[in-house]
Amino acid sequence: MAGTVTGARRRRLGLRGDERAALLFLLPWLVGLVAFLLVPLVWGIWISLTDEQIVKVGEFVGLGNYQEILTDDPLFQQALGVTLRWIVLTTPLFMVTGLALALLLNQRLPGMFVFRTILFVPSVLSGVAVAVLWIVLLNGDLGAVNQLLRVVGVADPPNWLRDPGWAMPAVAVMGLWGIGGSAIIWLAGLQNIPPHLYEAAAIDGAGEWAKFRNITIPMLSATMFFVLINLLVDALLVFAPIFIVSGGTQTGGPANSLLFLMYYIYRKALVEGDLGYAAALAWILTVVGATIVWLAFRFERRVYYQAGAEG
């Protein structure tokens, strides 16, 4: 009996020892979580309720910043509209283009591995370097894109980054150039589809379109959902190409046609020095982003998870 009690006590002591060891290993991560996430979040909430400036300590103003943003700030309304238009324009465009490229990359053709590598390279390049490259390519007078358009018969090609109507499509083209990262994710989803499903469909006489509609799309629903969430988050946080196109100035592209919410936050915080107002803008962006992602998650019920179905 004494030996049993002693063994149980040792097991309990050993479990507590394991817990202490686990806590010790987790301690650096916990310190980082508190220091670099929780503390900045709490501080951000606080300064959004003040008139904090870079050059002076702020005083408490309550919800004054939020009230001004929502009722008396036309630039915020424009920035919100620009951001939402960007989401509507680029999310389906990038999804369809990424899937189309993945279908091409999934073909068994000579040199396909080399082509996959070449296509993926732009997605890992610096966003600043890519933006500078495309500013040169899209130059209205001497850019290679307009020179090519003139060769094929377009007499008056767009002045891409200086025309408010063409600035956002121009930035979307920059994004399309780096679509290889998304295409690789789509490719992984395609290669995870069991081949016997296509074989069975072929035996039943299904054509290529029927296979794509009834097998490929349903089996890619989990990949599609993952890509959708990532594209939505990226669309809300787009900044680097806008900073380069705008030259880091107060204007967000021609006639503020590229004044995204993220760029407007940068402008209020680091150009105008209004930290309290910028923090309130950041929290409004957080709420807008969380709402959009929550709406996207409403479609998760239609996602088919293969592993769960087999289990």
C-alpha positions as MATLAB code, in Angstrom:
seq = 'MAGTVTGARRRRLGLRGDERAALLFLLPWLVGLVAFLLVPLVWGIWISLTDEQIVKVGEFVGLGNYQEILTDDPLFQQALGVTLRWIVLTTPLFMVTGLALALLLNQRLPGMFVFRTILFVPSVLSGVAVAVLWIVLLNGDLGAVNQLLRVVGVADPPNWLRDPGWAMPAVAVMGLWGIGGSAIIWLAGLQNIPPHLYEAAAIDGAGEWAKFRNITIPMLSATMFFVLINLLVDALLVFAPIFIVSGGTQTGGPANSLLFLMYYIYRKALVEGDLGYAAALAWILTVVGATIVWLAFRFERRVYYQAGAEG';
ca = [
       0.000    0.000    0.000;
       2.798    2.376    0.928;
       4.561    1.577   -2.347;
       1.367    2.388   -4.277;
       0.960    5.739   -2.555;
       4.606    6.556   -3.127;
       4.297    5.677   -6.840;
       1.186    7.829   -7.248;
       2.902   10.689   -5.441;
       5.907   10.366   -7.733;
       3.672   10.378  -10.787;
       1.959   13.518   -9.530;
       5.309   15.147   -8.846;
       6.553   14.085  -12.265;
       3.456   15.582  -13.948;
       3.975   18.865  -12.146;
       7.595   18.761  -13.190;
       6.576   18.259  -16.820;
       4.195   21.176  -16.550;
       6.936   23.381  -15.138;
       9.256   22.356  -17.957;
       6.562   23.063  -20.552;
       5.903   26.469  -19.009;
       9.619   27.231  -19.039;
       9.856   26.459  -22.749;
       6.700   28.485  -23.437;
       7.872   31.450  -21.403;
       9.730   33.272  -24.246;
       6.656   32.986  -26.480;
       4.358   34.169  -23.683;
       6.618   37.152  -22.979;
       6.615   38.002  -26.676;
       2.819   37.648  -26.839;
       2.346   40.070  -23.973;
       5.084   42.528  -24.990;
       4.465   42.657  -28.739;
       0.734   41.920  -29.061;
      -1.353   42.448  -25.944;
       0.411   45.588  -24.689;
       0.323   47.310  -28.137;
      -3.351   46.378  -28.503;
      -4.270   47.884  -25.143;
      -2.114   50.949  -25.831;
      -3.732   51.325  -29.272;
      -7.198   51.292  -27.711;
      -6.131   53.908  -25.177;
      -4.546   56.367  -27.607;
      -7.555   56.035  -29.946;
      -9.504   57.697  -27.118;
      -7.039   60.596  -26.897;
      -5.734   63.382  -29.135;
      -2.201   61.950  -28.958;
       0.318   63.555  -31.314;
       3.882   62.629  -32.200;
       5.098   65.896  -30.668;
       2.859   66.036  -27.589;
       1.156   63.803  -25.051;
      -2.545   63.498  -25.723;
      -5.525   64.223  -23.537;
      -8.538   61.993  -23.154;
     -11.284   62.827  -25.696;
     -13.444   59.731  -25.355;
     -15.114   58.688  -28.608;
     -14.387   62.028  -30.251;
     -11.996   60.564  -32.823;
     -14.481   57.884  -33.826;
     -17.298   60.404  -34.080;
     -15.242   62.682  -36.316;
     -14.161   59.784  -38.545;
     -17.682   58.446  -39.044;
     -19.518   61.757  -39.415;
     -17.106   64.466  -40.519;
     -14.246   62.955  -42.513;
     -14.823   62.746  -46.289;
     -11.342   61.273  -46.803;
     -12.238   58.317  -44.585;
     -15.341   57.695  -46.664;
     -13.253   57.862  -49.821;
     -10.599   55.529  -48.348;
     -13.274   53.037  -47.282;
     -14.822   53.167  -50.765;
     -11.433   52.667  -52.442;
     -10.665   49.689  -50.190;
     -14.038   48.036  -50.809;
     -13.759   48.583  -54.579;
     -10.301   47.015  -54.483;
     -11.707   43.955  -52.704;
     -14.530   43.605  -55.232;
     -12.122   44.056  -58.172;
      -9.158   41.938  -57.140;
     -10.567   39.082  -55.057;
     -12.439   37.317  -57.890;
      -9.771   38.364  -60.412;
      -6.909   36.893  -58.385;
      -8.875   33.742  -57.514;
      -9.844   32.953  -61.112;
      -6.388   33.787  -62.473;
      -4.664   31.709  -59.796;
      -6.904   28.722  -60.502;
      -6.406   29.051  -64.266;
      -2.623   29.104  -63.845;
      -2.784   26.127  -61.481;
      -4.749   24.139  -64.074;
      -2.005   24.958  -66.582;
       0.763   24.036  -64.135;
      -0.972   20.738  -63.400;
      -0.475   19.553  -66.977;
       2.204   16.949  -67.628;
       4.237   18.779  -70.230;
       8.002   18.925  -70.834;
       9.731   21.616  -68.788;
       6.736   22.172  -66.502;
       8.876   22.053  -63.343;
      11.036   24.879  -64.681;
       7.959   26.882  -65.646;
       6.502   26.442  -62.143;
       9.685   27.848  -60.632;
       9.739   30.816  -63.001;
       6.090   31.592  -62.261;
       6.622   31.408  -58.504;
       9.687   33.684  -58.373;
       7.799   37.044  -58.638;
       5.686   36.201  -55.588;
       8.762   36.067  -53.333;
      10.315   39.316  -54.548;
      10.138   42.484  -52.480;
       6.877   44.365  -52.939;
       8.828   47.618  -53.191;
      11.055   46.275  -55.979;
       8.027   44.976  -57.876;
       6.253   48.340  -57.543;
       9.310   50.239  -58.835;
       9.568   47.848  -61.791;
       5.925   48.338  -62.733;
       6.110   52.116  -62.356;
       8.716   52.029  -65.121;
       6.733   49.554  -67.257;
       3.495   51.554  -66.899;
       5.032   54.956  -67.606;
       2.566   56.742  -69.863;
       5.166   58.082  -72.299;
       8.076   55.637  -72.383;
       6.778   52.531  -70.577;
       7.045   49.169  -72.311;
       3.323   48.432  -71.804;
       2.175   51.536  -73.693;
       4.826   51.059  -76.356;
       3.435   47.565  -76.956;
      -0.126   48.912  -77.065;
       0.909   51.471  -79.694;
       2.493   48.709  -81.768;
      -0.758   46.688  -81.786;
      -2.782   49.730  -82.837;
      -3.888   51.547  -79.679;
      -3.305   55.174  -80.648;
      -3.935   56.707  -77.211;
      -3.027   54.214  -74.463;
      -3.886   55.013  -70.827;
      -1.638   57.124  -68.639;
      -1.893   54.362  -66.083;
      -0.602   55.684  -62.770;
      -1.519   59.333  -63.404;
      -5.127   58.775  -64.466;
      -7.611   58.331  -61.556;
      -9.677   55.944  -63.671;
      -6.755   53.662  -64.517;
      -4.663   53.824  -61.330;
      -6.440   51.002  -59.513;
      -6.416   48.635  -62.534;
      -2.693   49.384  -62.876;
      -2.052   48.323  -59.278;
      -4.193   45.226  -59.900;
      -1.859   44.348  -62.791;
       1.055   44.612  -60.351;
      -0.746   42.130  -58.113;
      -1.419   39.752  -61.015;
       2.299   39.579  -61.748;
       2.837   37.974  -58.333;
      -0.077   35.551  -58.556;
       2.307   32.584  -58.655;
       2.137   32.106  -54.866;
      -1.633   31.700  -55.009;
      -1.319   29.421  -58.046;
       0.977   27.080  -56.096;
      -1.672   26.746  -53.373;
      -4.301   25.970  -56.006;
      -1.897   23.446  -57.562;
      -1.484   21.663  -54.223;
      -5.268   21.406  -53.961;
      -5.544   20.036  -57.496;
      -2.908   17.385  -56.867;
      -4.716   16.326  -53.701;
      -7.823   15.272  -55.654;
      -7.951   11.440  -55.927;
      -7.393   10.417  -59.583;
      -9.941    7.596  -59.341;
     -12.745   10.182  -59.239;
     -11.822   11.368  -62.738;
     -11.419    7.773  -63.913;
     -14.884    6.865  -62.673;
     -16.356    9.971  -64.307;
     -14.652    9.109  -67.610;
     -16.127    5.610  -67.485;
     -19.574    7.164  -67.017;
     -18.998    9.288  -70.115;
     -18.401   12.655  -68.438;
     -16.619   15.297  -70.493;
     -13.903   17.677  -69.307;
     -16.340   20.432  -68.338;
     -18.526   17.975  -66.387;
     -15.451   16.715  -64.533;
     -14.382   20.254  -63.708;
     -17.824   21.310  -62.519;
     -18.739   18.180  -60.555;
     -15.348   16.984  -59.275;
     -12.672   19.672  -59.427;
     -14.670   22.588  -58.020;
     -16.272   20.660  -55.099;
     -12.977   18.998  -54.174;
     -11.202   22.361  -54.298;
     -13.721   24.069  -52.012;
     -11.407   23.922  -48.969;
      -8.522   25.358  -50.999;
     -10.863   27.972  -52.440;
     -11.958   29.023  -48.957;
      -8.351   29.268  -47.751;
      -7.320   31.377  -50.749;
     -10.390   33.601  -50.330;
      -9.592   34.419  -46.695;
      -5.967   35.194  -47.540;
      -6.934   37.429  -50.457;
      -9.432   39.342  -48.326;
      -6.850   39.971  -45.607;
      -4.210   40.993  -48.167;
      -6.688   43.350  -49.847;
      -7.413   45.082  -46.544;
      -3.706   45.512  -45.766;
      -2.332   46.561  -49.169;
       0.261   49.272  -48.636;
       3.697   48.867  -50.271;
       2.717   49.485  -53.928;
       0.535   52.442  -52.921;
       3.399   53.958  -50.915;
       5.769   53.654  -53.875;
       3.268   54.939  -56.444;
       2.373   57.880  -54.202;
       5.978   58.586  -53.302;
       5.152   58.505  -49.590;
       3.332   61.824  -49.878;
      -0.053   62.865  -48.537;
      -1.867   62.100  -51.784;
      -2.958   58.522  -52.343;
      -2.352   58.357  -56.071;
      -4.002   60.712  -58.587;
      -7.008   62.461  -56.997;
      -6.701   60.085  -54.016;
      -7.883   57.234  -56.247;
      -5.471   54.928  -54.374;
      -6.200   56.197  -50.884;
      -6.616   52.805  -49.206;
      -7.465   52.653  -45.516;
      -4.007   51.352  -44.645;
      -2.384   54.237  -46.513;
      -4.734   56.727  -44.877;
      -3.724   55.382  -41.450;
      -0.045   55.808  -42.373;
      -0.733   59.312  -43.610;
      -2.522   60.425  -40.441;
       0.028   58.788  -38.119;
       3.416   59.389  -39.699;
       2.857   62.264  -42.132;
       0.453   64.412  -40.112;
       1.537   63.049  -36.716;
      -2.014   62.512  -35.411;
      -1.509   59.234  -33.538;
      -4.820   59.212  -31.686;
      -6.817   59.703  -34.872;
      -4.739   57.081  -36.703;
      -5.288   54.567  -33.889;
      -9.049   55.100  -34.155;
      -8.808   54.555  -37.918;
      -6.842   51.351  -37.304;
      -9.529   50.000  -34.997;
     -12.240   50.856  -37.499;
     -10.224   48.994  -40.154;
      -9.988   46.058  -37.735;
     -13.767   46.020  -37.301;
     -14.342   46.306  -41.063;
     -11.876   43.486  -41.744;
     -13.326   41.253  -39.030;
     -16.825   41.813  -40.444;
     -15.753   40.937  -43.989;
     -13.923   37.803  -42.826;
     -16.917   36.827  -40.656;
     -19.177   37.116  -43.697;
     -16.744   34.955  -45.666;
     -16.828   32.325  -42.928;
     -20.602   32.095  -43.373;
     -19.839   30.179  -46.572;
     -17.690   27.613  -44.762;
     -20.701   25.336  -44.388;
     -20.431   24.701  -48.144;
     -16.779   23.705  -47.896;
     -16.047   20.019  -48.413;
     -13.223   18.733  -46.237;
     -12.069   15.476  -47.735;
     -10.330   14.071  -44.635;
     -13.370   14.710  -42.445;
     -15.665   13.072  -44.958;
     -13.503    9.985  -45.135;
     -13.239    9.823  -41.340;
];
